[in-house]
């Protein structure tokens, strides 16, 4: 009887290992897909920056400054802004107040690039 129990447990362990292996393969495929998407987005960003930088006569220093500003602005530690209606504090990334529901004005990214 003990041999059957061991065989059953071995079979279950094999099934579990197979499921883990299948999940690992799916995860690896998803990672590869995400890598490809990131590479494509990187090329898109580079192309857009070259077009925008040329048209607005901006250099790479301007881009780096803006990236640092946005990084600080959108970090989880960023100081809250004030709702235009109820004056309660809300995170800068929120487009609608979580307290009163009023829409918040969007910040114009390109105007801020121009200075």
C-alpha positions in Angstrom: 0.0 0.0 0.0 2.8 2.4 0.8 4.3 1.9 -2.7 1.0 3.0 -4.3 0.9 6.1 -2.0 4.5 6.9 -3.1 3.7 6.4 -6.7 0.6 8.6 -6.4 2.7 11.4 -4.7 5.3 11.0 -7.4 2.7 11.4 -10.1 1.3 14.5 -8.4 4.8 16.0 -8.0 5.4 15.3 -11.7 2.1 17.1 -12.6 3.0 20.0 -10.5 6.4 20.2 -12.0 4.9 20.1 -15.5 2.5 23.0 -14.6 5.3 25.0 -13.2 7.4 24.4 -16.3 4.4 25.5 -18.5 3.9 28.6 -16.5 7.6 29.4 -16.7 7.4 29.1 -20.5 4.4 31.3 -20.7 6.1 33.9 -18.5 9.3 33.8 -20.6 7.2 34.3 -23.7 5.5 37.3 -22.1 8.8 38.7 -21.1 10.1 38.4 -24.7 7.0 40.1 -26.0 7.4 43.0 -23.4 11.1 43.4 -24.4 10.0 43.7 -28.1 7.4 46.3 -27.2 9.9 48.3 -25.1 12.4 48.3 -28.0 9.6 49.5 -30.3 8.5 52.2 -27.9 12.2 53.3 -27.5 12.5 53.8 -31.3 9.2 55.6 -31.4 10.3 58.0 -28.5 13.6 58.6 -30.2 11.9 59.4 -33.5 9.4 61.7 -31.8 12.1 63.5 -29.9 14.1 64.0 -33.0 11.1 65.6 -34.8 10.0 67.7 -31.8 13.5 68.7 -30.8 14.2 69.8 -34.4 10.9 71.7 -34.8 11.2 73.5 -31.4 14.9 73.9 -31.7 15.6 72.0 -28.5 18.7 70.0 -27.6 19.3 66.8 -25.6 19.9 68.9 -22.5 16.4 70.2 -22.7 15.1 66.7 -22.9 17.2 65.5 -19.9 16.0 68.5 -17.9 12.3 67.7 -18.7 12.8 64.0 -17.9 14.2 64.9 -14.5 11.3 67.3 -13.9 8.7 64.7 -14.8 10.5 62.1 -12.8 10.3 64.3 -9.7 6.8 65.5 -10.5 5.3 62.0 -11.0 7.1 60.1 -8.3 5.1 58.7 -5.5 6.8 61.1 -3.1 5.7 64.2 -5.2 4.0 66.9 -3.2 0.2 66.9 -3.8 -1.5 69.6 -5.8 -4.8 71.2 -4.8 -8.1 70.4 -6.4 -9.4 73.4 -8.4 -12.9 72.9 -6.9 -12.7 71.6 -3.3 -9.1 72.6 -2.6 -8.3 69.3 -1.1 -4.8 67.8 -1.8 -4.6 65.3 -4.7 -1.7 63.6 -6.5 -0.4 65.5 -9.5 -1.1 62.5 -11.8 -4.9 62.5 -11.0 -7.0 64.0 -13.7 -10.1 63.9 -11.5 -10.4 64.8 -7.8 -11.0 61.7 -5.7 -13.0 63.8 -3.2 -15.4 65.9 -5.3 -15.0 64.3 -8.7 -14.2 67.5 -10.6 -11.9 67.4 -13.6 -8.5 68.9 -13.2 -6.7 70.9 -15.8 -4.1 69.0 -17.9 -0.6 70.3 -17.9 0.7 71.1 -21.3 3.9 69.1 -21.8 5.0 71.0 -24.9 4.5 74.4 -23.4 6.7 73.4 -20.5 9.4 72.3 -22.9 9.4 75.7 -24.6 10.1 77.3 -21.2 
